[in-house]
Amino acid sequence: MRAKDFAPPSVSLRFVQVWRRNFLVWRKLAIPSMLGNLADPMFYLLALGYGLGALI
């Protein structure tokens, strides 16, 4: 097999539309996702601290 038998795939600019859609969805969901990831452990620590504090 020769090197010219393995041509690189042609690149289309259609990927820009997919990338843009993924970026817009990420931008829409990034802040709620980060808030949830921060609020869940804080809520857990608050509840655990309050519960253990009541026992002591």
C-alpha positions as CSV (number, residue, x, y, z in Angstrom):
1,M,0.0,0.0,0.0
2,R,1.3,3.4,-0.9
3,A,1.0,6.7,0.9
4,K,-1.4,8.1,-1.7
5,D,-3.9,5.3,-0.9
6,F,-4.4,6.9,2.5
7,A,-5.6,10.5,1.8
8,P,-6.5,12.6,4.7
9,P,-10.2,13.3,5.0
10,S,-11.5,16.5,3.5
11,V,-12.4,19.2,6.1
12,S,-15.8,20.8,5.7
13,L,-16.9,24.0,7.4
14,R,-20.2,22.3,8.6
15,F,-18.5,21.5,11.9
16,V,-18.7,25.2,12.8
17,Q,-22.5,24.9,13.0
18,V,-22.2,21.9,15.4
19,W,-19.5,23.6,17.4
20,R,-21.6,26.8,17.7
21,R,-24.7,24.9,18.8
22,N,-22.7,23.0,21.5
23,F,-21.1,26.3,22.7
24,L,-24.5,28.0,23.0
25,V,-26.0,25.0,25.0
26,W,-22.9,25.0,27.2
27,R,-23.2,28.8,27.8
28,K,-26.8,28.4,28.7
29,L,-26.2,25.6,31.2
30,A,-22.8,26.4,32.6
31,I,-23.8,28.7,35.5
32,P,-26.7,26.5,36.8
33,S,-24.4,23.5,36.6
34,M,-21.6,25.2,38.5
35,L,-24.1,26.5,41.1
36,G,-25.5,23.0,41.6
37,N,-22.0,21.6,42.0
38,L,-21.2,24.1,44.6
39,A,-24.5,24.2,46.5
40,D,-24.9,20.4,46.9
41,P,-21.7,20.0,49.0
42,M,-22.4,23.2,51.0
43,F,-25.9,22.0,51.8
44,Y,-24.5,18.6,52.9
45,L,-21.9,20.2,55.1
46,L,-24.5,22.6,56.6
47,A,-26.9,19.7,57.3
48,L,-24.2,17.5,58.7
49,G,-22.8,20.3,60.9
50,Y,-26.2,21.2,62.2
51,G,-27.1,17.5,62.9
52,L,-23.8,16.7,64.7
53,G,-23.9,20.0,66.5
54,A,-27.3,19.1,67.9
55,L,-25.9,15.8,69.2
56,I,-22.9,17.3,71.0
